[in-house]
Amino acid sequence: MAARVLTIAGSDSGGGAGIQADLKALSAMGVYGASVVTAVTAQNTEAVTAIHPIPDDIVAAQIKAVLDDIQIDAIKVGMLGTPSLIATVSDALAGYAGPVVIDPVMVAKSGDTLLADSAIDALKSILFARATLLTPNLPEAAKLVGEGSTQVQAKALLDLGVGAVLMKGGHADGETCTDHLVSRTGTQDFSAPRVNTRNTHGTGCSYSSAIAAGLAQGMALNDAVAQAHAWLHLAILHADELYVGQGQGPVHHFHALWT
């Protein structure tokens, strides 16, 4: 029986990030993916040109429809654009006891803003306590808790009630990219050589979904992160084989399956 993951996120018409990337990552990891769309974006590898939020009640209805019928083994939460939607999702997940991975999506790879500043406090005060794992990159961590060392930022995020934090190092400098999994019991590092490619659209969405897949399959958190980290490194390594778009193209979710 396949494990099942629900992703709650925005749609990317270009197919590289958001719901589309989540479902590709889940499929690549051998997991069944269900989806709740929170926003429809007009987006490609170069820019986000329009965003249409889905009404809060429709988002809540989607979540209820899935959870009422399908046994969900893990949930991944991505793009949530407004305080009211954040509250809606939190309420809809109130009875869910499984692992929840939250990717605090704020800015697209193109640089376009996906989360209003007014929603950041709501994200921190309402939803973070639901998180088994939070997966911010360095700019997101700074926007959430201010500048500081990785350990200082991680501690500040843990103080907001999240179970653990994966501080992603993709925006750092150097030939090696290191992610830090920080919990209240310690830190574990995951490193890989930095890949020289511009095709990294959707890495955050794909990474968090791959971690949720491992948790849904019953893995311990550190093992789920290790598996997802290794898979994503290869997805980035093979990204240039896709030739998708004229900007920052997507990673190759199916590098192990396509020939």
Backbone as CSV, one residue per row, in Angstrom:
resi,resn,N_x,N_y,N_z,CA_x,CA_y,CA_z,C_x,C_y,C_z
1,MET,0.846,-1.186,0.000,0.000,0.000,0.000,0.883,1.237,0.000
2,ALA,0.622,2.144,-0.931,1.436,3.349,-1.041,1.129,4.308,0.098
3,ALA,2.165,4.979,0.583,1.961,6.068,1.535,1.287,7.225,0.815
4,ARG,0.592,8.084,1.585,-0.184,9.170,0.997,0.183,10.496,1.651
5,VAL,0.464,11.492,0.826,0.813,12.829,1.305,-0.148,13.840,0.700
6,LEU,-0.607,14.767,1.525,-1.415,15.888,1.052,-0.541,17.128,0.983
7,THR,-0.506,17.774,-0.174,0.193,19.049,-0.292,-0.826,20.178,-0.389
8,ILE,-0.589,21.212,0.398,-1.448,22.399,0.430,-0.588,23.557,-0.035
9,ALA,-0.802,24.037,-1.258,0.132,25.004,-1.841,-0.476,25.678,-3.054
10,GLY,0.272,26.627,-3.626,-0.159,27.328,-4.820,0.208,26.573,-6.081
11,SER,-0.471,26.909,-7.155,-0.225,26.289,-8.457,0.765,27.125,-9.264
12,ASP,1.657,26.456,-9.975,2.623,27.117,-10.860,2.323,26.681,-12.282
13,SER,1.822,27.609,-13.106,1.443,27.253,-14.475,2.629,26.768,-15.302
14,GLY,3.845,27.150,-14.906,5.028,26.683,-15.614,5.445,25.279,-15.223
15,GLY,4.863,24.751,-14.162,5.098,23.366,-13.772,6.351,23.112,-12.969
16,GLY,7.123,24.159,-12.650,8.406,23.926,-11.993,8.377,23.969,-10.489
17,ALA,7.394,24.671,-9.921,7.331,24.834,-8.469,5.896,24.572,-8.008
18,GLY,5.621,24.907,-6.738,4.272,24.790,-6.226,3.704,23.384,-6.263
19,ILE,2.376,23.324,-6.404,1.660,22.045,-6.415,2.247,21.084,-7.445
20,GLN,2.588,21.611,-8.622,3.098,20.741,-9.682,4.421,20.092,-9.275
21,ALA,5.319,20.882,-8.692,6.594,20.327,-8.229,6.369,19.346,-7.088
22,ASP,5.438,19.683,-6.188,5.151,18.797,-5.059,4.708,17.423,-5.549
23,LEU,3.756,17.400,-6.472,3.235,16.119,-6.950,4.291,15.332,-7.728
24,LYS,5.145,16.044,-8.457,6.235,15.355,-9.153,7.206,14.740,-8.147
25,ALA,7.565,15.510,-7.109,8.487,14.994,-6.098,7.888,13.785,-5.374
26,LEU,6.626,13.883,-4.997,5.973,12.772,-4.305,5.941,11.533,-5.195
27,SER,5.621,11.714,-6.456,5.595,10.574,-7.383,6.981,9.958,-7.534
28,ALA,7.993,10.818,-7.635,9.359,10.323,-7.768,9.795,9.514,-6.551
29,MET,9.250,9.860,-5.376,9.601,9.166,-4.137,8.706,7.952,-3.877
30,GLY,7.809,7.650,-4.810,6.964,6.472,-4.663,5.792,6.659,-3.728
31,VAL,5.290,7.894,-3.638,4.206,8.227,-2.712,3.031,8.780,-3.502
32,TYR,1.805,8.461,-3.033,0.601,9.013,-3.648,0.380,10.432,-3.149
33,GLY,0.147,11.364,-4.073,-0.032,12.755,-3.692,-1.452,13.246,-3.908
34,ALA,-2.046,13.809,-2.858,-3.298,14.551,-2.971,-2.967,16.028,-2.851
35,SER,-3.861,16.904,-3.344,-3.482,18.318,-3.380,-4.647,19.231,-3.064
36,VAL,-4.318,20.338,-2.395,-5.234,21.439,-2.118,-4.595,22.702,-2.677
37,VAL,-5.270,23.354,-3.612,-4.718,24.544,-4.264,-5.121,25.791,-3.478
38,THR,-4.139,26.584,-3.067,-4.399,27.804,-2.295,-4.391,29.061,-3.148
39,ALA,-3.751,28.987,-4.311,-3.696,30.137,-5.216,-3.335,29.632,-6.605
40,VAL,-3.790,30.356,-7.609,-3.399,30.075,-8.982,-2.474,31.199,-9.421
41,THR,-1.266,30.846,-9.850,-0.330,31.862,-10.327,-0.129,31.740,-11.823
42,ALA,0.017,32.884,-12.485,0.498,32.920,-13.860,2.010,33.050,-13.760
43,GLN,2.721,31.976,-14.059,4.141,31.887,-13.713,4.874,31.047,-14.745
44,ASN,6.109,31.441,-15.024,6.985,30.623,-15.857,8.378,30.657,-15.258
45,THR,9.386,30.321,-16.025,10.746,30.278,-15.476,11.349,31.663,-15.294
46,GLU,10.673,32.698,-15.798,11.217,34.049,-15.742,10.519,34.956,-14.735
47,ALA,9.218,34.766,-14.506,8.499,35.708,-13.652,7.148,35.148,-13.224
48,VAL,6.620,35.761,-12.150,5.229,35.563,-11.750,4.483,36.814,-12.199
49,THR,3.520,36.661,-13.104,2.851,37.832,-13.678,1.465,38.075,-13.098
50,ALA,0.896,37.101,-12.395,-0.405,37.290,-11.761,-0.604,36.227,-10.687
51,ILE,-1.352,36.607,-9.631,-1.694,35.671,-8.564,-3.181,35.821,-8.262
52,HIS,-3.894,34.709,-8.278,-5.316,34.707,-7.932,-5.517,33.808,-6.713
53,PRO,-5.744,34.372,-5.530,-5.966,33.548,-4.343,-7.278,32.777,-4.451
54,ILE,-7.255,31.537,-3.995,-8.478,30.749,-3.907,-9.210,31.172,-2.629
55,PRO,-10.524,31.371,-2.673,-11.251,31.782,-1.467,-11.023,30.827,-0.296
56,ASP,-10.953,31.400,0.902,-10.640,30.612,2.096,-11.586,29.428,2.267
57,ASP,-12.878,29.642,2.026,-13.835,28.556,2.245,-13.642,27.416,1.257
58,ILE,-13.162,27.736,0.058,-12.900,26.681,-0.930,-11.650,25.892,-0.543
59,VAL,-10.650,26.587,-0.002,-9.461,25.888,0.500,-9.856,24.949,1.639
60,ALA,-10.649,25.452,2.578,-11.106,24.621,3.700,-11.910,23.427,3.204
61,ALA,-12.753,23.644,2.203,-13.556,22.545,1.659,-12.680,21.487,0.994
62,GLN,-11.629,21.927,0.304,-10.703,20.969,-0.316,-10.029,20.099,0.750
63,ILE,-9.540,20.746,1.820,-8.866,20.005,2.885,-9.826,19.007,3.520
64,LYS,-11.050,19.437,3.810,-12.040,18.556,4.428,-12.366,17.381,3.521
65,ALA,-12.521,17.650,2.230,-12.850,16.583,1.287,-11.778,15.498,1.277
66,VAL,-10.521,15.922,1.311,-9.427,14.950,1.293,-9.363,14.177,2.612
67,LEU,-9.352,14.898,3.721,-9.163,14.249,5.022,-10.358,13.389,5.416
68,ASP,-11.549,13.725,4.928,-12.726,12.914,5.230,-12.683,11.555,4.552
69,ASP,-11.946,11.456,3.457,-11.991,10.241,2.635,-10.678,9.462,2.600
70,ILE,-9.556,10.174,2.595,-8.256,9.527,2.361,-7.417,9.556,3.630
71,GLN,-6.852,8.421,3.967,-5.934,8.376,5.114,-4.618,9.022,4.697
72,ILE,-4.362,10.205,5.224,-3.166,10.960,4.858,-2.069,10.701,5.886
73,ASP,-0.893,10.292,5.389,0.207,9.905,6.276,1.137,11.063,6.620
74,ALA,1.097,12.127,5.833,1.886,13.335,6.122,1.310,14.470,5.292
75,ILE,1.516,15.693,5.761,1.040,16.877,5.057,2.202,17.829,4.827
76,LYS,2.240,18.386,3.629,3.203,19.453,3.318,2.419,20.737,3.068
77,VAL,2.826,21.833,3.671,2.177,23.125,3.490,3.158,24.076,2.818
78,GLY,2.709,24.701,1.737,3.544,25.651,1.010,2.949,27.039,1.016
79,MET,2.630,27.571,-0.150,2.227,28.968,-0.309,0.875,29.262,0.344
80,LEU,0.898,30.167,1.330,-0.308,30.695,1.972,-0.170,32.209,1.987
81,GLY,-1.020,32.917,1.254,-0.738,34.321,1.000,-1.260,35.331,1.991
82,THR,-2.276,34.975,2.803,-2.922,35.967,3.657,-3.100,35.443,5.077
83,PRO,-3.243,36.355,6.055,-3.502,35.918,7.433,-4.769,35.075,7.562
84,SER,-5.822,35.454,6.846,-7.075,34.696,6.962,-6.931,33.288,6.409
85,LEU,-6.155,33.127,5.341,-5.950,31.789,4.789,-5.105,30.944,5.737
86,ILE,-4.111,31.550,6.358,-3.287,30.836,7.330,-4.151,30.331,8.480
87,ALA,-5.045,31.178,8.979,-5.952,30.767,10.046,-6.891,29.663,9.568
88,THR,-7.365,29.769,8.338,-8.258,28.756,7.774,-7.584,27.397,7.697
89,VAL,-6.344,27.372,7.206,-5.613,26.109,7.096,-5.325,25.536,8.475
90,SER,-4.936,26.378,9.416,-4.680,25.907,10.777,-5.925,25.267,11.375
91,ASP,-7.074,25.903,11.205,-8.327,25.353,11.726,-8.676,24.032,11.048
92,ALA,-8.445,23.961,9.738,-8.789,22.753,8.986,-7.919,21.559,9.373
93,LEU,-6.722,21.855,9.885,-5.798,20.773,10.278,-5.866,20.467,11.767
94,ALA,-6.811,21.080,12.470,-6.858,20.946,13.934,-6.966,19.503,14.401
95,GLY,-7.670,18.676,13.651,-7.844,17.289,14.075,-6.839,16.329,13.488
96,TYR,-5.867,16.836,12.752,-4.877,15.973,12.101,-3.687,15.749,13.024
97,ALA,-3.325,14.484,13.237,-2.278,14.163,14.210,-0.962,13.721,13.579
98,GLY,-0.896,13.630,12.252,0.311,13.149,11.599,1.346,14.238,11.416
99,PRO,2.485,13.908,10.815,3.550,14.898,10.610,3.163,15.961,9.591
100,VAL,3.599,17.203,9.867,3.332,18.333,8.980,4.654,19.033,8.665
101,VAL,4.982,19.135,7.391,6.176,19.846,6.935,5.728,21.182,6.357
102,ILE,6.261,22.281,6.889,5.890,23.614,6.409,7.081,24.254,5.706
103,ASP,6.870,24.589,4.442,7.854,25.338,3.666,7.357,26.775,3.605
104,PRO,7.988,27.719,4.325,7.469,29.085,4.411,7.728,29.876,3.132
105,VAL,6.940,29.590,2.112,7.148,30.184,0.790,6.862,31.680,0.840
106,MET,7.855,32.476,0.513,7.712,33.939,0.571,8.041,34.616,-0.749
107,VAL,9.054,34.104,-1.443,9.514,34.745,-2.671,9.781,33.661,-3.709
108,ALA,9.307,33.881,-4.933,9.578,32.953,-6.027,11.044,33.034,-6.441
109,LYS,11.507,32.020,-7.162,12.890,32.018,-7.629,13.191,33.234,-8.498
110,SER,12.155,33.761,-9.162,12.316,34.941,-10.012,12.465,36.218,-9.204
111,GLY,12.195,36.137,-7.879,12.263,37.311,-7.025,10.918,37.929,-6.712
112,ASP,9.848,37.400,-7.293,8.509,37.936,-7.060,7.989,37.511,-5.689
113,THR,7.330,38.440,-4.989,6.811,38.185,-3.647,5.560,37.316,-3.705
114,LEU,5.536,36.269,-2.873,4.399,35.347,-2.829,3.666,35.388,-1.488
115,LEU,4.251,36.039,-0.486,3.621,36.128,0.833,3.617,37.575,1.292
116,ALA,2.432,38.101,1.563,2.329,39.484,2.037,2.983,39.619,3.406
117,ASP,3.620,40.766,3.650,4.272,41.000,4.937,3.286,40.850,6.099
118,SER,2.038,41.213,5.864,1.021,41.116,6.919,0.758,39.684,7.342
119,ALA,1.127,38.725,6.483,0.863,37.318,6.781,1.987,36.660,7.582
120,ILE,3.140,37.313,7.663,4.279,36.681,8.327,3.999,36.455,9.808
121,ASP,3.449,37.459,10.483,3.131,37.291,11.906,2.100,36.201,12.115
122,ALA,1.123,36.113,11.220,0.108,35.061,11.328,0.734,33.685,11.142
123,LEU,1.643,33.587,10.206,2.332,32.322,9.977,3.062,31.881,11.241
124,LYS,3.756,32.817,11.871,4.539,32.510,13.073,3.648,32.195,14.274
125,SER,2.579,32.954,14.447,1.773,32.819,15.662,0.698,31.741,15.564
126,ILE,0.243,31.456,14.346,-0.887,30.538,14.190,-0.466,29.153,13.722
127,LEU,0.435,29.095,12.734,0.665,27.816,12.053,1.931,27.086,12.473
128,PHE,2.961,27.820,12.894,4.240,27.165,13.160,4.151,26.097,14.243
129,ALA,3.262,26.264,15.201,3.127,25.257,16.259,2.633,23.924,15.713
130,ARG,2.091,23.928,14.485,1.629,22.688,13.854,2.778,21.931,13.179
131,ALA,3.936,22.576,13.042,4.995,22.038,12.186,5.839,20.979,12.886
132,THR,5.892,19.810,12.293,6.892,18.819,12.666,8.264,19.301,12.214
133,LEU,8.283,19.917,11.019,9.523,20.449,10.443,9.205,21.719,9.677
134,LEU,10.049,22.736,9.857,10.008,23.980,9.092,11.239,24.007,8.201
135,THR,11.082,24.418,6.926,12.201,24.325,5.982,12.520,25.676,5.329
136,PRO,12.999,26.656,6.087,13.315,27.961,5.488,14.687,27.973,4.813
137,ASN,14.790,28.752,3.729,16.124,29.066,3.229,16.642,30.266,4.017
138,LEU,17.850,30.702,3.734,18.459,31.765,4.539,17.702,33.096,4.456
139,PRO,17.278,33.554,3.260,16.492,34.801,3.222,15.158,34.678,3.968
140,GLU,14.517,33.517,3.885,13.252,33.320,4.596,13.461,33.343,6.108
141,ALA,14.525,32.694,6.560,14.823,32.694,7.998,15.054,34.112,8.497
142,ALA,15.787,34.914,7.718,16.047,36.300,8.115,14.763,37.108,8.165
143,LYS,13.856,36.853,7.246,12.595,37.588,7.223,11.709,37.170,8.394
144,LEU,11.838,35.932,8.822,11.004,35.425,9.912,11.503,35.872,11.288
145,VAL,12.815,35.810,11.496,13.335,36.070,12.850,14.492,37.057,12.878
146,GLY,14.819,37.679,11.754,15.908,38.641,11.721,17.240,38.015,11.386
147,GLU,18.228,38.856,11.195,19.574,38.394,10.857,20.222,37.725,12.073
148,GLY,21.230,36.904,11.792,21.955,36.222,12.854,22.582,34.964,12.327
149,SER,23.304,34.261,13.172,23.903,32.993,12.771,22.799,31.956,12.552
150,THR,23.174,30.894,11.870,22.215,29.821,11.626,21.651,29.264,12.924
151,GLN,22.506,29.075,13.913,22.053,28.513,15.191,21.133,29.485,15.925
152,VAL,21.447,30.765,15.877,20.600,31.765,16.540,19.225,31.813,15.871
153,GLN,19.214,31.825,14.543,17.941,31.836,13.823,17.143,30.568,14.083
154,ALA,17.821,29.429,14.066,17.129,28.155,14.299,16.512,28.119,15.688
155,LYS,17.243,28.594,16.686,16.704,28.609,18.051,15.475,29.509,18.142
156,ALA,15.533,30.661,17.473,14.390,31.566,17.487,13.168,30.920,16.842
157,LEU,13.399,30.139,15.795,12.288,29.446,15.138,11.756,28.315,16.012
158,LEU,12.646,27.592,16.684,12.202,26.550,17.606,11.376,27.150,18.742
159,ASP,11.749,28.340,19.173,11.012,29.010,20.240,9.593,29.377,19.829
160,LEU,9.326,29.383,18.522,7.975,29.662,18.036,7.095,28.411,18.051
161,GLY,7.681,27.267,18.431,6.883,26.067,18.618,7.051,24.983,17.581
162,VAL,7.896,25.198,16.566,8.086,24.146,15.563,8.870,22.989,16.167
163,GLY,8.651,21.785,15.638,9.332,20.623,16.180,10.808,20.579,15.848
164,ALA,11.134,20.959,14.616,12.526,20.989,14.155,12.606,21.956,12.982
165,VAL,13.823,22.399,12.680,14.043,23.361,11.596,15.139,22.839,10.677
166,LEU,14.877,22.855,9.380,15.913,22.555,8.398,16.354,23.873,7.778
167,MET,17.526,24.346,8.211,18.078,25.600,7.687,18.822,25.278,6.390
168,LYS,18.215,25.652,5.262,18.760,25.281,3.964,19.853,26.252,3.533
169,GLY,20.954,25.709,3.044,22.118,26.527,2.746,22.320,26.868,1.292
170,GLY,21.292,26.699,0.465,21.457,26.942,-0.965,21.819,28.361,-1.319
171,HIS,21.446,29.350,-0.479,21.744,30.752,-0.766,23.094,31.191,-0.193
172,ALA,23.780,30.305,0.498,25.090,30.646,1.046,26.153,30.587,-0.057
173,ASP,27.354,31.013,0.266,28.455,30.970,-0.691,29.292,29.713,-0.455
174,GLY,30.178,29.441,-1.402,31.105,28.333,-1.243,30.813,27.178,-2.175
175,GLU,31.782,26.285,-2.292,31.670,25.162,-3.213,30.825,24.028,-2.650
176,THR,30.575,24.065,-1.360,29.752,23.043,-0.719,28.481,23.676,-0.180
177,CYS,27.370,23.009,-0.408,26.074,23.465,0.103,25.712,22.594,1.305
178,THR,25.472,23.214,2.454,25.188,22.474,3.679,23.860,22.915,4.272
179,ASP,23.005,21.943,4.545,21.747,22.175,5.239,21.894,21.692,6.675
180,HIS,21.297,22.420,7.610,21.416,22.086,9.033,20.042,21.717,9.587
181,LEU,19.902,20.477,10.037,18.670,20.036,10.684,18.837,20.261,12.181
182,VAL,18.058,21.197,12.713,18.218,21.614,14.099,16.951,21.262,14.879
183,SER,17.129,20.536,15.972,16.029,20.221,16.871,16.450,20.590,18.287
184,ARG,15.595,20.308,19.237,15.919,20.617,20.629,16.947,19.655,21.204
185,THR,17.266,18.588,20.476,18.247,17.608,20.959,19.588,17.690,20.249
186,GLY,19.696,18.545,19.209,20.986,18.658,18.532,20.853,19.082,17.084
187,THR,21.981,19.037,16.374,22.050,19.469,14.983,22.703,18.387,14.143
188,GLN,22.161,18.164,12.953,22.763,17.238,11.995,22.924,17.959,10.675
189,ASP,24.093,17.832,10.054,24.395,18.525,8.813,24.299,17.581,7.622
190,PHE,23.845,18.137,6.494,23.747,17.400,5.232,24.415,18.247,4.160
191,SER,25.510,17.740,3.589,26.309,18.525,2.646,26.413,17.830,1.292
192,ALA,26.555,18.657,0.258,26.763,18.155,-1.103,27.512,19.226,-1.888
193,PRO,28.268,18.827,-2.909,28.932,19.831,-3.742,27.913,20.742,-4.413
194,ARG,28.198,22.042,-4.452,27.291,22.976,-5.105,27.315,22.735,-6.618
195,VAL,26.147,22.683,-7.229,26.027,22.424,-8.659,25.955,23.748,-9.404
196,ASN,26.761,23.889,-10.433,26.789,25.127,-11.218,25.689,25.094,-12.276
197,THR,24.484,25.507,-11.881,23.353,25.562,-12.794,22.425,26.685,-12.366
198,ARG,21.727,27.281,-13.323,20.712,28.270,-12.981,19.338,27.612,-12.835
199,ASN,19.252,26.320,-13.159,17.968,25.632,-13.186,17.642,25.025,-11.821
200,THR,17.225,25.899,-10.916,16.913,25.472,-9.549,15.498,25.888,-9.145
201,HIS,14.651,26.185,-10.132,13.267,26.575,-9.854,12.531,25.413,-9.187
202,GLY,11.915,25.679,-8.036,11.140,24.651,-7.357,11.903,23.787,-6.387
203,THR,13.139,24.153,-6.078,13.926,23.303,-5.174,13.284,23.215,-3.790
204,GLY,12.831,24.352,-3.246,12.256,24.338,-1.904,10.994,23.505,-1.830
205,CYS,10.106,23.693,-2.807,8.869,22.907,-2.855,9.176,21.417,-2.955
206,SER,10.087,21.081,-3.853,10.413,19.680,-4.101,11.072,19.037,-2.886
207,TYR,11.967,19.771,-2.244,12.700,19.261,-1.077,11.731,18.960,0.065
208,SER,10.877,19.929,0.397,9.949,19.730,1.509,8.972,18.598,1.219
209,SER,8.548,18.466,-0.031,7.642,17.375,-0.395,8.344,16.021,-0.299
210,ALA,9.593,15.972,-0.715,10.344,14.714,-0.619,10.550,14.307,0.836
211,ILE,10.757,15.288,1.714,10.872,14.988,3.147,9.543,14.463,3.679
212,ALA,8.444,15.114,3.297,7.120,14.648,3.718,6.870,13.217,3.241
213,ALA,7.367,12.905,2.055,7.218,11.538,1.534,7.912,10.529,2.445
214,GLY,9.135,10.854,2.866,9.853,9.951,3.765,9.137,9.772,5.088
215,LEU,8.612,10.876,5.639,7.862,10.790,6.897,6.602,9.947,6.713
216,ALA,5.944,10.102,5.580,4.744,9.313,5.303,5.057,7.820,5.205
217,GLN,6.270,7.517,4.773,6.698,6.121,4.656,7.204,5.555,5.976
218,GLY,7.128,6.358,7.046,7.493,5.883,8.373,8.928,6.116,8.775
219,MET,9.677,6.904,8.011,11.067,7.169,8.348,11.172,8.121,9.530
220,ALA,12.256,8.003,10.265,12.602,9.024,11.253,12.939,10.303,10.513
221,LEU,12.797,11.450,11.194,12.975,12.740,10.529,14.348,12.867,9.885
222,ASN,15.409,12.507,10.597,16.750,12.667,10.022,16.950,11.778,8.796
223,ASP,16.339,10.587,8.807,16.447,9.697,7.647,15.649,10.244,6.464
224,ALA,14.484,10.819,6.738,13.670,11.418,5.666,14.402,12.587,5.034
225,VAL,15.067,13.407,5.855,15.833,14.537,5.323,17.028,14.032,4.516
226,ALA,17.719,13.020,5.022,18.878,12.481,4.313,18.477,11.943,2.940
227,GLN,17.379,11.205,2.888,16.910,10.656,1.615,16.528,11.770,0.647
228,ALA,15.779,12.763,1.141,15.341,13.866,0.290,16.528,14.708,-0.182
229,HIS,17.501,14.919,0.706,18.684,15.707,0.355,19.461,15.044,-0.780
230,ALA,19.667,13.736,-0.684,20.402,13.012,-1.728,19.641,13.039,-3.046
231,TRP,18.324,12.856,-2.979,17.498,12.871,-4.199,17.515,14.246,-4.850
232,LEU,17.369,15.303,-4.054,17.330,16.652,-4.609,18.665,17.031,-5.246
233,HIS,19.767,16.619,-4.628,21.080,16.919,-5.217,21.160,16.355,-6.631
234,LEU,20.693,15.138,-6.829,20.726,14.540,-8.166,19.723,15.222,-9.096
235,ALA,18.585,15.658,-8.553,17.600,16.368,-9.374,18.173,17.684,-9.881
236,ILE,18.970,18.358,-9.055,19.634,19.592,-9.488,20.769,19.270,-10.461
237,LEU,21.508,18.217,-10.172,22.644,17.823,-11.020,22.188,17.525,-12.453
238,HIS,20.979,16.981,-12.596,20.462,16.612,-13.923,19.517,17.662,-14.503
239,ALA,19.378,18.814,-13.820,18.394,19.814,-14.249,18.651,20.346,-15.653
240,ASP,19.910,20.459,-16.041,20.229,21.037,-17.346,19.815,20.137,-18.509
241,GLU,19.420,18.902,-18.217,18.997,17.983,-19.280,17.573,18.267,-19.758
242,LEU,16.823,19.099,-19.027,15.411,19.289,-19.346,15.154,20.341,-20.419
243,TYR,15.946,21.399,-20.464,15.750,22.484,-21.441,14.320,23.033,-21.385
244,VAL,13.889,23.427,-20.175,12.541,23.973,-19.985,12.637,25.468,-19.698
245,GLY,12.080,26.296,-20.579,12.001,27.724,-20.342,13.282,28.472,-20.657
246,GLN,13.169,29.803,-20.601,14.287,30.676,-20.940,14.912,31.345,-19.716
247,GLY,14.353,31.067,-18.531,14.887,31.658,-17.309,15.500,30.586,-16.419
248,GLN,15.082,30.602,-15.157,15.575,29.610,-14.205,14.666,28.389,-14.276
249,GLY,15.149,27.368,-14.958,14.340,26.179,-15.206,14.198,25.294,-13.982
250,PRO,13.335,24.278,-14.084,13.078,23.391,-12.951,14.160,22.345,-12.765
251,VAL,14.155,21.761,-11.575,15.010,20.604,-11.328,14.397,19.389,-12.017
252,HIS,15.180,18.344,-12.165,14.731,17.133,-12.869,14.211,16.124,-11.851
253,HIS,12.912,16.196,-11.571,12.319,15.315,-10.571,12.478,13.842,-10.921
254,PHE,12.441,13.531,-12.195,12.429,12.129,-12.620,13.764,11.687,-13.226
255,HIS,14.852,12.234,-12.669,16.172,11.894,-13.195,16.474,10.410,-13.120
256,ALA,15.886,9.717,-12.149,16.147,8.290,-11.980,15.241,7.424,-12.843
257,LEU,14.226,8.050,-13.475,13.226,7.274,-14.211,13.257,7.537,-15.706
258,TRP,13.588,8.753,-16.111,13.585,9.096,-17.526,14.940,8.782,-18.156
259,THR,14.906,8.338,-19.399,16.155,8.101,-20.129,16.149,8.935,-21.394
